Amino acid sequence: MLCIGVDIGGTFTDVIVYEPGSARLAEAKTLSTPADPAAAILDGLAKLGVSLSGVDRFVHGTTRVTNALLEGAGEPVAVITTEGFRDVLEMGLGHRPRLYSVKETGRPALTPRRMRHTVRERIAADGTVAVPLDLDQLDEVVARVAAGTARAVAICFLHSYRNPVHERAAAERIGQRHPDISCSTSADVVPEHGEYERFVTTVLNASVRGPVSDYLSGLGATLSTNGYHHPLAIMTSSGGVVSTDQAGRLPINLALSGPAGGVAASAYVAGLAGFDNVITCDIGGTSTDVCLIKNGAPLMTNHGTIAGHPNRTFQIEINTIGAGGGSVAWRDLGGELRVGPKSAGSDPGPACYGRGGQEPTTTDAHLLVGHLDPDGLLGGEVAPDVAAARAAISRLAAQFDGGLSETELADGILRLATVKMTSAIKEISVARGHDPRDFVLMPFGGAGPMHATALADELGILRVLVPPVPGNFSALGFVTARARHDHVRTALVAADEAGLSAVRVIVDELRETARSQLKTEEAVEADQVSFRLSLGMRFRGQSFDLAVPFDELPDQPGDLVAAFHDAYRERYAYLRSDHPTEIVNCRLTAFGPQPAVTFAAPAAGPPPTPANTRIWGAQGWTDATVWNRPSLTAEHQITGPAVVRESGSTTVIGAGWCGRVDRHGNLLLERS
């Protein structure tokens, strides 16, 4: 039995093959093929000599949703909403970036007014039917939609989070009369209060539903043709996996599919190593994604954005910046050195790829300062062109006064990239009330371990955990991930005895719904389901709520409020303890069983003999040792400066650091 995880990124496609019986891991990287993503997958499997006919589980993460929304490549969407609310999408939240500018222009509406339609119906705030749905008017509206270009409809009625009966009746009516039109209802996408955010998220879902469904069905057909005949599982933004049916129905949940895989793997691998508090740093070819894991679980949010629009789906709180291995270094108009956000991508890629790239990137800089092996293969795929990298950085160096050498400029590029990454980590730690010195840094991605000890020095972190197969770690996360469905119900009740009783009823109903859905869609039996509960709470009058986790609901409302006060104080460093508290929503996450993924212990025996090299540091060129990671033996100590090389990634151990391999195959680095 084999398990496969595949992560398709902007530069590389990562493939992981795991054999549970022997705990054997195999990895491959291939250059992504955007025109035909399956081609890169099959190429990676061919490199590993793996036939799909011997695979029992295939988990995939995709950037299709993110790319389609960022590029505006989604389908046209018609909106059907409650009479009087046609312009919610255009009015937005009333935010004006330049408050006093008389020339401020509004952001274009997500859907033009001519494609927004209204019908007579009204659900009251308490869920009762104030005005019945006018089916005759609905038929007229849908006839106009069918005569137009849109083949996707977003149904967004007022207060449908309380009572979805009208939205579901409208979707059923449309499905019966116009089966070629796909419907997304806001009660299914985001059953929460806040009509603007709910409407926008539903429209985003509708716009990518067709392309994502086509992509998943095409990928499934390709895999089937090549011998894979089991269900395909898809990674979601919340760190779990769902069926292709669920993913095709709610594709907006896949927006952070790839980065979420790395976080899921981090929580699992760090937990095995005995670390519950971790800061992840995933540095790929295009971007750096950072996340904070506390008490074994990543921080979650439902206040995300994508393409500048609110995304209210429940997702891992990941901070992304445009700094990766392919990030281009450049000189701005003021004469300052900049790195990113522009990326060289996979075609042509960094200059050292030898594929025609002319602009210097951080990968070129790593090569010139000695971090990368000039005689090896970048990502196991590309033979580095040192001369092309030097020429690209030399052209940039000539733009600066002061006679910078190529090596000095390369070092400056890496220092600047590290500062940008440090700022991203501070946003999800210091700005959230967490001291990064209390966490272990966990770097992965092709470039993550190269920046690890430099980042840790900037943040005051004393331990770094480099996991197995860091270059393909997000794909490994797909293999370790378990089935997960997130459910939410708006409560809007006071945090008192009556409110707590109402919440108990909601939570019991959500548990039953979750068990049924996991059984139907993921074939998970009721006795295999586990739950994680959180309540969105706030002080009365506030606009935003704070998610407060609970193992079980407390018996007394006072305990509920005390838990909220603790979470609020930690997040904002102050408290309004005399102000009334209310419960905004109940959020229940249902999990299937955890796949049993173990890692082979390092071999015992005499330590290997290192090679020697030179790397550029604070004092200029310095001698360093070079180690091959697969040959490292148990508990052998490595003292920096050193370079540890493996397929798909390289770890740079700075001066003042030492490292050893733990019993799970992690490379644990500690500040001396």
C-alpha positions in Angstrom: 0.0 0.0 0.0 1.4 3.4 -1.0 0.2 6.9 -0.1 1.0 9.8 -2.4 0.9 13.6 -1.7 1.3 16.1 -4.5 1.7 19.8 -4.1 1.7 21.9 -7.3 3.5 25.2 -6.7 4.4 28.1 -8.9 7.9 26.8 -9.7 8.0 23.1 -8.7 5.6 20.3 -8.4 6.4 18.2 -5.3 5.7 14.5 -5.0 5.9 12.4 -1.8 5.4 8.7 -1.8 5.0 7.0 1.6 4.9 3.3 2.3 3.3 2.7 5.7 4.7 -0.9 6.2 8.3 0.2 6.0 8.0 3.9 6.9 9.8 4.6 3.7 9.6 8.1 2.2 10.5 8.9 -1.4 10.4 12.4 -2.9 10.7 14.0 -6.2 10.6 17.5 -7.6 9.7 18.4 -11.2 9.2 21.8 -12.8 5.5 22.7 -12.8 3.6 22.5 -16.1 0.8 25.1 -15.8 -0.8 24.2 -19.1 -1.1 20.5 -18.0 -0.5 20.1 -14.3 -0.9 16.3 -14.5 2.1 16.1 -16.7 4.4 17.2 -13.9 2.8 14.7 -11.5 3.3 11.8 -13.8 6.9 12.9 -14.5 7.6 13.0 -10.7 6.1 9.5 -10.2 8.1 8.2 -13.2 11.3 9.5 -11.5 10.5 7.5 -8.4 9.5 4.4 -10.4 6.0 4.4 -8.9 3.0 3.0 -10.7 -0.4 4.5 -9.8 -1.9 1.0 -9.9 -0.1 0.3 -6.6 -1.4 3.5 -4.9 -4.2 3.3 -2.3 -4.4 7.0 -1.3 -3.8 10.1 -3.4 -4.0 13.5 -1.7 -3.6 16.7 -3.8 -3.2 20.4 -3.0 -3.9 22.9 -5.7 -3.3 26.6 -6.4 -6.1 26.7 -9.0 -8.5 28.7 -6.8 -5.9 31.2 -5.7 -4.5 31.7 -9.2 -7.9 32.0 -10.8 -9.0 34.7 -8.3 -5.8 36.6 -8.4 -5.8 36.6 -12.2 -9.5 37.4 -12.5 -9.9 34.2 -14.5 -13.1 33.0 -12.8 -16.4 32.6 -14.5 -19.0 35.5 -14.8 -21.4 35.2 -11.9 -25.0 36.3 -11.7 -26.2 37.2 -8.2 -29.8 36.7 -6.9 -30.5 38.5 -3.6 -33.3 39.9 -1.5 -35.3 42.8 -2.8 -33.7 46.0 -1.6 -30.2 44.5 -1.3 -29.0 44.6 -4.9 -26.1 47.0 -4.2 -24.6 45.3 -1.1 -21.6 44.1 -3.2 -21.0 47.6 -4.4 -21.5 49.5 -1.2 -19.2 47.1 0.7 -18.2 48.1 4.2 -17.8 51.8 3.4 -14.0 51.7 3.9 -12.1 54.6 2.3 -8.3 54.1 2.2 -7.8 57.9 1.8 -10.6 59.3 4.0 -10.2 63.0 3.1 -9.5 62.6 -0.6 -12.2 64.1 -2.8 -10.8 62.1 -5.7 -11.1 58.7 -4.1 -12.6 56.2 -6.4 -14.5 53.1 -5.3 -13.3 49.6 -6.0 -15.1 48.0 -8.9 -17.9 45.7 -7.8 -17.2 42.0 -7.8 -20.2 41.6 -10.1 -21.6 44.4 -12.3 -25.0 45.8 -11.4 -26.6 44.4 -14.6 -25.8 40.9 -13.4 -27.3 41.5 -9.9 -31.0 40.6 -9.5 -33.5 40.8 -6.7 -36.6 38.8 -5.7 -39.3 39.3 -3.1 -38.5 37.3 0.0 -37.4 38.1 3.5 -36.1 36.0 6.4 -36.2 38.0 9.7 -33.1 38.2 12.0 -34.6 35.5 14.2 -35.0 33.1 11.3 -38.8 33.4 10.8 -40.2 34.0 7.4 -41.3 37.6 7.1 -42.0 37.5 3.3 -42.5 34.2 1.4 -40.2 33.6 -1.6 -41.9 34.8 -4.8 -41.4 31.8 -7.1 -43.0 33.5 -10.1 -40.6 36.4 -9.8 -37.7 34.0 -9.3 -38.6 32.2 -12.6 -38.5 35.6 -14.4 -35.1 36.5 -12.9 -33.6 33.1 -13.7 -34.9 33.3 -17.3 -33.0 36.6 -17.7 -29.9 35.0 -16.2 -30.2 32.0 -18.5 -30.5 34.3 -21.5 -27.2 35.9 -20.6 -23.6 34.7 -20.4 -23.4 33.6 -16.8 -23.5 29.9 -16.0 -22.8 30.4 -12.4 -25.3 31.9 -9.9 -24.7 33.1 -6.3 -27.9 33.0 -4.2 -27.4 35.5 -1.3 -30.6 36.2 0.8 -30.7 38.2 3.9 -30.4 36.3 7.2 -30.1 32.9 5.4 -27.6 31.9 8.1 -30.5 31.7 10.5 -32.9 30.0 8.1 -31.7 28.7 4.7 -35.1 27.6 3.5 -35.5 30.3 0.8 -32.0 29.9 -0.6 -32.3 26.1 -0.9 -35.8 26.4 -2.5 -34.4 28.8 -5.0 -31.4 26.6 -5.8 -33.7 23.6 -6.2 -35.9 25.5 -8.6 -33.0 26.6 -10.7 -31.5 23.1 -10.8 -34.8 21.7 -12.0 -35.4 24.2 -14.8 -31.8 25.1 -15.8 -29.5 22.2 -14.9 -26.6 23.7 -16.9 -26.4 26.6 -14.3 -24.5 25.9 -11.1 -25.7 27.5 -7.9 -23.8 28.5 -4.8 -25.9 29.4 -1.8 -24.5 31.6 0.9 -26.0 29.3 3.6 -23.7 26.5 2.3 -20.6 28.6 1.7 -20.6 30.9 4.8 -23.6 30.4 7.2 -22.5 33.4 9.3 -23.9 36.9 9.8 -22.4 39.9 8.0 -24.1 40.1 4.6 -21.3 41.8 2.7 -18.6 39.3 3.6 -21.0 36.4 3.2 -22.2 37.7 -0.3 -18.6 38.3 -1.5 -17.3 34.9 -0.4 -20.3 33.2 -2.1 -19.7 35.0 -5.4 -16.0 34.0 -5.2 -17.0 30.4 -4.7 -19.4 30.5 -7.6 -16.8 32.1 -9.9 -14.3 29.3 -9.5 -16.7 26.4 -9.1 -16.8 25.5 -12.8 -13.1 25.7 -13.5 -12.1 23.8 -10.3 -14.7 21.1 -10.9 -13.4 20.7 -14.5 -9.8 20.6 -13.2 -10.5 18.0 -10.6 -12.6 15.8 -12.9 -9.8 16.0 -15.6 -7.1 15.2 -13.0 -9.2 12.2 -11.8 -9.7 11.0 -15.3 -5.9 11.2 -16.0 -5.1 9.4 -12.8 -7.7 6.7 -13.6 -6.3 6.2 -17.1 -2.9 5.7 -15.6 -4.1 3.1 -13.1 -5.4 4.9 -10.0 -8.9 3.7 -9.1 -9.6 5.0 -5.6 -11.2 8.3 -4.4 -9.0 11.4 -4.8 -8.7 13.5 -1.6 -8.1 17.3 -1.7 -6.4 19.4 0.8 -8.3 22.4 2.2 -7.3 25.8 3.7 -8.2 24.5 7.2 -5.6 21.8 7.1 -7.8 18.7 6.4 -8.8 16.7 3.4 -12.2 16.4 1.7 -13.6 14.4 -1.2 -13.5 15.8 -4.7 -17.3 16.2 -4.5 -17.0 18.5 -1.5 -14.1 20.3 -3.0 -15.9 20.9 -6.3 -19.0 22.2 -4.5 -17.1 24.5 -2.1 -13.8 25.4 -4.0 -13.3 28.6 -2.0 -12.2 26.3 0.8 -9.1 25.4 -1.3 -7.7 28.9 -1.4 -4.7 28.0 0.9 -4.6 24.4 -0.1 -0.8 24.1 -0.6 0.5 26.2 2.4 -2.0 24.5 4.7 -0.4 21.1 3.9 2.9 22.4 5.3 1.3 23.6 8.5 -0.6 20.3 8.9 2.6 18.4 8.5 4.4 20.7 10.9 1.8 20.2 13.7 2.1 16.4 13.2 5.9 16.1 13.0 6.6 18.7 15.7 4.1 16.8 18.0 6.1 13.6 17.5 9.3 15.4 18.4 7.7 16.8 21.6 7.2 20.4 20.5 3.7 21.9 20.8 4.6 25.6 20.1 6.0 26.1 16.7 6.5 28.9 14.1 6.5 27.5 10.6 8.4 29.1 7.7 7.7 27.7 4.3 10.0 29.4 1.7 9.2 28.2 -1.8 10.1 29.6 -5.2 7.6 32.5 -5.2 6.6 33.3 -1.6 7.2 32.8 2.1 4.3 31.5 4.2 4.5 31.7 8.0 2.1 30.4 10.6 2.0 30.0 14.4 1.1 26.7 16.0 0.2 26.9 19.7 -0.6 23.9 21.9 -0.3 21.6 18.9 -2.9 23.4 16.8 -2.4 26.2 14.2 -4.1 29.6 14.7 -7.3 29.8 12.7 -9.2 32.7 11.2 -12.4 33.5 9.3 -11.3 37.0 8.4 -9.0 36.3 5.5 -8.7 38.1 2.2 -8.0 37.0 -1.4 -7.5 39.2 -4.4 -8.4 42.1 -2.1 -11.8 40.7 -1.3 -12.9 39.3 2.1 -12.9 35.5 2.4 -14.9 34.4 5.4 -14.2 30.7 5.2 -12.5 29.1 8.1 -8.8 28.7 7.3 -5.4 28.5 8.9 -4.0 31.9 9.7 -1.1 32.1 7.3 0.9 35.3 6.5 2.2 35.3 3.0 4.8 37.7 1.5 6.5 37.8 -1.9 9.9 36.6 -0.9 11.1 33.2 -2.1 13.9 31.5 -4.0 12.8 33.0 -7.3 12.2 36.6 -5.9 13.9 39.1 -8.1 16.4 41.6 -6.6 16.2 45.1 -8.0 17.1 48.8 -7.4 14.2 51.2 -6.8 14.0 54.8 -7.9 15.5 56.0 -4.7 18.5 53.8 -5.2 17.6 51.2 -2.5 18.0 47.5 -2.9 14.7 45.6 -3.0 13.8 41.9 -3.1 10.5 40.7 -4.5 7.6 40.5 -4.8 8.2 39.9 -8.5 9.3 36.3 -9.0 11.2 34.6 -11.9 8.8 31.6 -11.5 9.7 28.3 -13.2 10.0 29.7 -16.7 12.5 31.2 -17.2 13.3 30.9 -13.5 16.4 32.3 -11.7 19.4 33.0 -13.8 21.3 30.0 -12.5 18.7 27.7 -13.9 20.2 28.4 -17.3 16.8 28.8 -19.0 17.2 32.4 -20.1 16.5 34.2 -16.9 18.5 37.5 -16.8 17.4 39.0 -13.4 19.2 38.2 -10.1 17.2 36.2 -7.5 17.8 35.0 -4.0 18.6 31.5 -5.4 21.4 33.1 -7.5 22.6 34.8 -4.3 22.6 31.5 -2.3 24.7 30.0 -5.1 27.3 32.8 -5.0 27.8 32.8 -1.2 28.4 29.0 -1.2 25.2 27.7 0.3 24.3 25.7 -2.8 26.4 23.0 -4.4 27.6 24.3 -7.8 28.1 20.7 -8.9 24.7 19.5 -7.7 21.2 19.7 -9.0 18.8 22.5 -7.8 15.7 20.8 -6.5 17.1 17.5 -7.9 16.2 18.9 -11.3 18.4 21.7 -12.6 22.2 21.9 -13.0 23.2 25.3 -11.7 24.8 27.8 -14.1 27.2 29.7 -11.8 28.4 32.0 -14.6 24.8 33.1 -15.4 24.1 33.8 -11.7 27.3 35.8 -11.3 26.5 37.8 -14.5 23.0 38.6 -13.3 24.1 39.9 -9.9 27.1 41.7 -11.5 24.7 43.7 -13.7 22.7 44.7 -10.6 25.9 45.5 -8.6 26.9 47.9 -11.4 23.8 50.0 -10.6 25.1 50.9 -7.1 27.9 53.3 -6.3 30.6 52.1 -4.0 32.0 49.2 -5.9 30.0 46.3 -4.4 31.4 42.9 -5.4 29.0 40.2 -6.6 29.5 38.3 -3.4 28.8 41.4 -1.2 25.6 42.2 -3.1 24.5 38.5 -2.9 25.0 38.6 0.8 23.0 41.9 1.0 20.1 40.3 -1.0 19.9 37.4 1.4 20.1 39.7 4.5 17.2 41.8 3.0 15.2 38.7 2.3 15.7 37.5 5.8 14.5 40.8 7.2 11.3 40.7 5.2 10.7 37.1 6.4 11.4 38.2 10.0 8.8 40.9 9.7 6.2 38.4 8.4 6.9 36.2 11.4 6.5 39.1 13.9 3.1 39.9 12.4 1.8 36.4 13.4 3.6 36.3 16.7 4.5 39.6 18.4 1.5 41.4 16.9 -0.7 38.6 18.2 0.7 38.7 21.7 3.1 35.8 21.4 6.9 35.9 22.1 8.7 34.1 19.3 11.4 33.1 21.8 8.9 30.7 23.3 8.6 28.8 20.0 10.6 26.4 17.9 11.2 27.6 14.3 10.3 25.0 11.8 11.6 25.8 8.3 10.8 23.9 5.1 10.3 24.4 1.4 13.2 24.4 -1.0 14.8 27.5 0.6 13.4 27.5 4.1 16.3 25.6 5.8 18.9 27.9 4.1 17.5 31.0 6.0 16.6 29.1 9.2 19.4 30.0 11.6 19.7 33.6 10.3 15.9 34.0 10.9 16.3 32.5 14.4 19.1 34.9 15.2 17.0 37.8 14.2 14.1 36.7 16.4 16.0 35.4 19.4 14.8 31.8 18.8 17.1 29.2 20.3 15.9 26.0 18.6 15.2 25.1 14.9 13.6 21.9 13.8 14.3 20.9 10.2 11.8 18.1 9.3 12.4 15.2 7.0 12.1 15.9 3.3 11.8 19.7 3.9 11.8 20.4 0.1 8.6 18.4 -0.3 7.2 19.0 3.1 3.8 20.4 2.1 3.2 17.3 0.0 4.1 15.2 3.1 1.4 17.2 5.0 -1.2 15.9 2.5 -0.2 12.3 3.5 -0.4 13.1 7.2 -3.7 15.0 7.0 -7.0 13.5 8.1 -10.5 14.1 6.9 -11.9 17.3 8.3 -15.1 19.2 8.0 -15.7 22.6 9.6 -19.2 23.6 10.7 -20.4 27.0 12.0 -23.7 28.4 13.3 -24.4 32.0 14.2 -25.7 32.3 17.8 -25.7 36.1 18.7 -26.7 35.5 22.3 -25.5 36.9 25.6 -22.9 34.9 27.6 -25.3 34.1 30.3 -27.3 31.1 31.5 -29.9 31.3 28.7 -27.2 31.9 26.1 -25.1 29.0 27.2 -28.2 26.8 27.0 -28.9 27.9 23.5 -25.3 27.2 22.5 -25.5 23.7 23.9 -28.4 23.0 21.6 -26.5 24.3 18.6 -23.4 22.3 19.4 -25.4 19.1 19.8 -27.0 19.7 16.4 -23.7 20.4 14.8 -22.2 17.2 16.2 -25.0 15.1 14.6 -24.7 17.0 11.3 -20.9 16.4 11.3 -21.1 12.7 12.0 -23.6 12.2 9.2 -21.6 14.2 6.7 -18.3 12.4 7.5 -20.1 9.1 7.1 -21.7 10.0 3.8 -18.9 11.9 2.1 -15.7 10.5 3.6 -16.8 7.0 4.8 -15.8 7.8 8.4 -17.7 5.9 11.0 -19.3 7.7 13.9 -17.0 6.1 16.5 -13.9 7.4 14.6 -15.0 11.0 14.7 -13.3 13.5 17.0 -14.3 17.1 17.5 -12.7 20.5 18.2 -14.9 23.3 19.5 -14.5 27.1 19.6 -16.9 30.0 20.2 -16.6 33.3 18.5 -17.0 35.8 21.4 -16.8 39.6 21.8 -17.7 42.4 24.0 -21.1 43.8 23.2 -20.9 46.5 20.5 -17.7 45.2 18.9 -17.7 44.4 15.2 -15.3 41.5 15.3 -15.2 38.3 17.4 -12.4 36.3 18.9 -12.3 32.5 18.6 -12.0 30.9 22.0 -11.3 27.2 22.1 -13.0 24.7 24.4 -12.5 21.0 25.0 -16.1 20.9 26.3 -18.6 23.7 27.0 -18.2 24.8 30.7 -21.1 24.3 33.1 -21.3 27.9 34.2 -21.4 31.1 32.0 -18.9 32.6 34.4 -16.3 30.1 33.2 -17.2 30.9 29.6 -16.6 34.6 30.2 -13.3 34.0 32.1 -11.9 31.9 29.1 -12.8 34.8 26.8 -11.2 37.3 29.0 -8.0 35.3 29.1 -7.9 35.0 25.3 -8.7 38.7 24.9 -6.0 39.8 27.3 -3.4 37.6 25.5 -4.4 38.9 22.1 -4.7 42.6 22.9 -2.8 43.1 26.2 -5.7 44.8 27.9 -9.2 44.0 29.1 -12.7 45.5 29.5 -13.8 43.1 32.2 -16.8 45.2 33.3 -18.3 45.1 29.8 -21.0 42.6 28.8 -19.9 39.6 26.7 -21.8 37.9 23.9 -21.4 34.7 21.9 -21.4 35.4 18.2 -21.1 31.9 16.7 -20.3 28.3 17.5 -17.7 26.5 15.4 -17.3 22.8 15.4 -14.5 20.9 13.5 -15.0 17.2 12.9 -12.0 15.0 12.2 -11.6 11.5 10.8 -8.9 9.2 12.1 -5.3 10.3 12.0 -3.2 8.4 9.4 -0.4 6.6 11.1 2.7 8.1 9.5 6.0 7.3 11.1 9.6 8.1 10.1 12.5 5.8 10.0 15.1 6.4 12.8 18.6 7.4 11.7 21.1 4.6 11.4 23.5 4.0 14.2 27.2 3.7 13.7 30.3 5.9 13.3 29.8 9.5 12.1 30.3 10.2 8.4 33.3 12.2 7.2 32.3 15.7 6.0 33.6 17.5 3.0 34.9 21.1 3.2 33.8 24.2 1.6 33.7 28.0 2.1 30.6 30.1 2.7 30.3 33.9 3.1 29.4 35.2 6.5 29.6 38.3 8.7 33.4 38.1 8.6 33.7 37.4 4.9 34.6 33.9 3.6 34.9 31.3 6.3 35.6 27.5 6.3 32.5 25.2 6.7 31.8 21.5 6.7 29.5 19.9 4.2 27.3 16.9 5.2 25.0 14.6 3.3 21.8 14.4 5.4 20.8 10.8 4.5 24.2 9.6 5.8 23.9 11.4 9.2 23.9 8.9 12.1 21.9 9.0 15.3 22.8 11.8 17.8 25.9 12.8 15.8 26.7 16.5 16.5 27.3 19.0 13.8 28.9 22.4 14.7 28.3 25.4 12.5 29.2 26.9 10.2 28.1 24.0 8.2 26.0 23.0 5.2 23.7 19.9 5.2 22.6 18.9 1.7 19.8 16.6 0.6 17.5 16.1 -2.3 15.3 19.1 -2.7 16.7 21.3 0.0 19.8 22.6 1.8 20.2 23.5 5.5 22.7 26.2 6.4 23.9 26.0 10.0 25.3 29.4 11.1 28.2 30.0 13.4 27.2 29.5 17.0 24.8 26.8 16.2 25.0 23.0 16.5 22.8 20.3 15.1 21.9 16.6 15.6 19.4 14.1 14.1 16.7 13.0 16.5 15.0 9.6 16.6 12.3 10.8 14.1 14.7 11.9 11.5 14.4 15.6 12.2 17.5 17.8 12.2 17.4 19.7 15.5 19.5 22.8 15.6 20.3 24.6 18.8 22.0 27.9 19.6 25.2 27.2 21.5 
